[in-house]
Each structure stands twice: as C-alpha cells, then as structure tokens.
Amino acid sequence: MKTAFITGATVNTGFGIAEKFLSEGWRAVITSRKEEQLTEALRTLGEKYGKENVSGYVTDVVRADNTIDEDYLDFIFDDLDKKGITVDCLVLNAANLGIRQRIFENSLSDFINVINTNVVMNYALIERAALRMKEKGEGSIVFINSNTAYRAIPDRIAYSTSKSAQLGMMRALALDLGKYNIRVNAVLPGMIKTDRWQNNYNDCRNALSNYTPLGDIAEFADIADAVWYFAAHARNTTGAELVVDGGNMIQLYPIVP
Ligand SMILES: NC(=O)c1ccc[n+]([C@@H]2O[C@H](COP(=O)([O-])OP(=O)(O)OC[C@H]3O[C@@H](n4cnc5c(N)ncnc54)[C@H](OP(=O)(O)O)[C@@H]3O)[C@@H](O)[C@H]2O)c1
C-alpha cells in the first residue's frame, strides 16, 4: 500500500487531499498543530476509509521563537520507519497565510514565521522524506503553492514571498533529486471554497479573485485531483506548476458581471 504524508490536513484543502488519496486506496498520514482537531479528523477519515489506513502526528515545528523543532521531525520519520511506512508522496499543504501583515505594522518575527513555516519547515520535511524515497528508488513531492507566487494581493508580502520562494525551491529540488527518481511539482490554487470563504472571513467572498473566466473558484476536490495527477500519473513530469484557479491568473483584470 502506498502512503501520502499531508501536512495541515485536518480541515479544508489538506483534508480534501487526504480523502482523495484514501479513496484511491492509499494510506494517509496527516499532521496538525492541534491535538483535538487531529483526533477528530482521524476519527472521521477512519470511519470512512478504515482506521488502519490513516494516522497522524501533532506537530508544531516552527516554535514561537522561530526556531525549527528538527528533533520532532526526526521522531516522526523514525516512527514511520519503525512501522515500516515509507512516504511515497509528500504533500506540503500547511501554510502560515500571513493575513493582514503590513510592512509598517508587523514585526520582523511575523515575517520570519511565515518564511519559516512555508519554506524552511517544508525543506526540513523534504530532507527527511526524500532520504527514504532515495532508498526506495522513487517518490513524489507536491507543494500546495498559490497563484500569489506570481500575482500580489494586498497586505500579504511575507506570504507572496514564501510562495515565490517555494517555486524556486521546487525547481532546485527537482533538479537535484531527479536522478533518484524523485519528482517535485507544485499545484497553484487561486481562491478555494474553504470554511473561511464559506463564512466570508476577511470579506473574501467579495474579493475580485472570485471572478474567474470559468465563473467559479476551486473546490477541495479540484486541488486534490491536481495533486493526485502529480502523485500517481505524472511519471515524466518534474519541476512543473499546475495552476488550478479557474483561469484567474491569465486575466489582465477580472470581468465583473
Ligand atoms: N484558501 C485559499 O483560497 C488558497 C489559495 C491559494 C493557495 N492556498 C494554499 O493552499 C494550502 C491550503 O490552504 P487552506 O486555505 O486549505 O489552508 P488552511 O485552512 O489555512 O489550512 C492549512 C493548514 O495549515 C496549518 N497552519 C496554518 N498556520 C500554520 C502555522 N503558522 N504553522 C504551521 N501550520 C500552520 C493549519 O493546520 P493546523 O491548524 O491543524 O496545525 C491549517 O489547517 C495552503 O498552502 C495555502 O497557502 C490556499
């Protein structure tokens, strides 16, 4: 049985990605910083797809002082080794969204936390997963990136910076890990119908990014399908970006009906 390791997967897109892999007969290992939320997600997924197929870890890898808890990452991968589980696909979904971080108002440590969560933590996870994939002779790593890697939105400097940095890291890793048959790719969502979107957090239902050429924004399944393509089908694809944003990014400006 193949295994997908998905970060930040108790709610929203990450949960949808876990469901996709489980429904395709894979095992899912998920992470969260919140124990209660993790227990609840494992219970829901276990009831639907079999308790034995899903497990998880409570992780708070980027500490409050912005250092990275590498010991805990070592513990996770050693624990998986002991259980005989190798990660076939690592999905880097968790992100500090850095919402309303403003240049003259936020501290430098707020900026660093976004970079450490979205870039450094992912690099530390990849180091450990890729070492095992190398031994196995294959593997797939998928970043859940964002179209904000290319197009800026207000008050999200750290977030945009982190998503652009992920793409640079994705290409460099694809180059260095290709010889081990490890593929590294990125899915670039636009607006997604998360609980924040449903509840109109930050007035996001009125944001202009809702107006796409296809007339709709992404469901979790749209993002999960793109991840699944990279994980299960894209044998000869690495260093690639798959935009899933209803065509949002190709517009010079959104057409508001
Ligand atoms: N929502 C959108 O419209 C949109 C658009 C473009 C790209 N994306 C990307 O798609 C991915 C999923 O987005 P989403 O909206 O579904 O995410 P989400 O609801 O914010 O969930 C992502 C998970 O990341 C974890 N997380 C949040 N802040 C963190 C922090 N400071 N440190 C460590 N983990 C943290 C959380 O897990 P725990 O709380 O359980 O630890 C959270 O559940 C992200 O990479 C995001 O950048 C989203």
PDBQT file of the ligand as one rigid body, heavy atoms in Angstrom, charges set to zero:
ROOT
HETATM    1  N1  LIG A 301      -7.582  29.096   0.702  1.00  0.00    +0.000 N 
HETATM    2  C1  LIG A 301      -7.234  29.613  -0.444  1.00  0.00    +0.000 C 
HETATM    3  O1  LIG A 301      -8.035  30.310  -1.082  1.00  0.00    +0.000 OA
HETATM    4  C2  LIG A 301      -5.859  29.314  -1.019  1.00  0.00    +0.000 A 
HETATM    5  C3  LIG A 301      -5.484  29.929  -2.200  1.00  0.00    +0.000 A 
HETATM    6  C4  LIG A 301      -4.241  29.654  -2.758  1.00  0.00    +0.000 A 
HETATM    7  C5  LIG A 301      -3.385  28.777  -2.123  1.00  0.00    +0.000 A 
HETATM    8  N2  LIG A 301      -3.769  28.197  -0.955  1.00  0.00    +0.000 N 
HETATM    9  C6  LIG A 301      -2.817  27.272  -0.315  1.00  0.00    +0.000 C 
HETATM   10  O2  LIG A 301      -3.461  26.022  -0.145  1.00  0.00    +0.000 OA
HETATM   11  C7  LIG A 301      -2.993  25.409   1.060  1.00  0.00    +0.000 C 
HETATM   12  C8  LIG A 301      -4.173  25.058   1.930  1.00  0.00    +0.000 C 
HETATM   13  O3  LIG A 301      -4.929  26.208   2.111  1.00  0.00    +0.000 OA
HETATM   14  P1  LIG A 301      -6.230  26.225   3.012  1.00  0.00    +0.000 P 
HETATM   15  O4  LIG A 301      -6.863  27.556   2.842  1.00  0.00    +0.000 OA
HETATM   16  O5  LIG A 301      -6.993  24.995   2.835  1.00  0.00    +0.000 OA
HETATM   17  O6  LIG A 301      -5.473  26.230   4.388  1.00  0.00    +0.000 OA
HETATM   18  P2  LIG A 301      -5.921  26.345   5.863  1.00  0.00    +0.000 P 
HETATM   19  O7  LIG A 301      -7.353  26.128   6.110  1.00  0.00    +0.000 OA
HETATM   20  O8  LIG A 301      -5.352  27.599   6.370  1.00  0.00    +0.000 OA
HETATM   21  O9  LIG A 301      -5.182  25.053   6.350  1.00  0.00    +0.000 OA
HETATM   22  C9  LIG A 301      -3.812  24.877   6.240  1.00  0.00    +0.000 C 
HETATM   23  C10 LIG A 301      -3.294  24.267   7.494  1.00  0.00    +0.000 C 
HETATM   24  O10 LIG A 301      -2.006  24.794   7.712  1.00  0.00    +0.000 OA
HETATM   25  C11 LIG A 301      -1.736  24.756   9.072  1.00  0.00    +0.000 C 
HETATM   26  N3  LIG A 301      -1.167  26.029   9.511  1.00  0.00    +0.000 N 
HETATM   27  C12 LIG A 301      -1.723  27.242   9.493  1.00  0.00    +0.000 A 
HETATM   28  N4  LIG A 301      -0.892  28.153  10.018  1.00  0.00    +0.000 NA
HETATM   29  C13 LIG A 301       0.210  27.469  10.393  1.00  0.00    +0.000 A 
HETATM   30  C14 LIG A 301       1.402  27.830  11.022  1.00  0.00    +0.000 A 
HETATM   31  N5  LIG A 301       1.657  29.087  11.388  1.00  0.00    +0.000 N 
HETATM   32  N6  LIG A 301       2.297  26.845  11.241  1.00  0.00    +0.000 NA
HETATM   33  C15 LIG A 301       2.051  25.571  10.885  1.00  0.00    +0.000 A 
HETATM   34  N7  LIG A 301       0.928  25.165  10.306  1.00  0.00    +0.000 NA
HETATM   35  C16 LIG A 301       0.029  26.120  10.060  1.00  0.00    +0.000 A 
HETATM   36  C17 LIG A 301      -3.033  24.578   9.818  1.00  0.00    +0.000 C 
HETATM   37  O11 LIG A 301      -3.066  23.299  10.390  1.00  0.00    +0.000 OA
HETATM   38  P3  LIG A 301      -3.314  23.146  11.960  1.00  0.00    +0.000 P 
HETATM   39  O12 LIG A 301      -4.027  24.355  12.453  1.00  0.00    +0.000 OA
HETATM   40  O13 LIG A 301      -4.154  21.924  12.038  1.00  0.00    +0.000 OA
HETATM   41  O14 LIG A 301      -1.968  22.979  12.519  1.00  0.00    +0.000 OA
HETATM   42  C18 LIG A 301      -4.066  24.659   8.734  1.00  0.00    +0.000 C 
HETATM   43  O15 LIG A 301      -5.136  23.790   8.941  1.00  0.00    +0.000 OA
HETATM   44  C19 LIG A 301      -2.032  26.396   1.706  1.00  0.00    +0.000 C 
HETATM   45  O16 LIG A 301      -0.718  26.060   1.363  1.00  0.00    +0.000 OA
HETATM   46  C20 LIG A 301      -2.400  27.715   1.075  1.00  0.00    +0.000 C 
HETATM   47  O17 LIG A 301      -1.301  28.600   1.023  1.00  0.00    +0.000 OA
HETATM   48  C21 LIG A 301      -4.980  28.444  -0.385  1.00  0.00    +0.000 A 
ENDROOT
TORSDOF 0
